Amino acid sequence: MQLTYAGPKPLISHSGIVFDRKKEDKYLYIPMTVSLLRALDHDYTSSQNYTYTPDRHHYSDEELLRIIASHCPTALTEAEEQQRKKAAMLDDELRRAESALQRSPEARSALRTNLMLMRDYRLQRTVNKSLYYSAVGALVTLAAAKRLRYIQTPFTPEYFHVFHTMEGIIRRRRLALNAQLDVYEEKGELMVRLALAGR
């Protein structure tokens, strides 16, 4: 089990492989999620605002994996399970491609080759996605346990994505929280804020 960047979602056919840049690898959002986990994991005094200046430390893939596992002990097991399910799905996809009689033998062969070329790539994307959701789930659990009223950062697409995922997890888990995501300007700087209120 490893964490490493794979790339955007591949669209595979008998005529080639193209990449959907709108479906980026969840790996890109993991460093921001880990940074937030580390920033929020401390004791709080009620009715006090806390400011955290993120360090500019570049985490290695091994460090990211270790930090995720320390905040979500089931993360590696869940990622392995997702990887197994995806491998079975890819095996089935390959069998169907090989037996697609409406295609010529050359097209079937090309499709098989393209699917095989992208197998490890697609499995890594699955692992990355699972680890990302585990990390964001741990972030939601931490924010709820610490009874945070909001989390606010300078706007970046990565922070916005993480907060949007948190908002979705809060809704799916039906936690006793309401989450409201806002983007606004403060002193000439664009900010993103996830407000958390008890129901």
Disulfide bonds with the S-S distance in Angstrom:
none
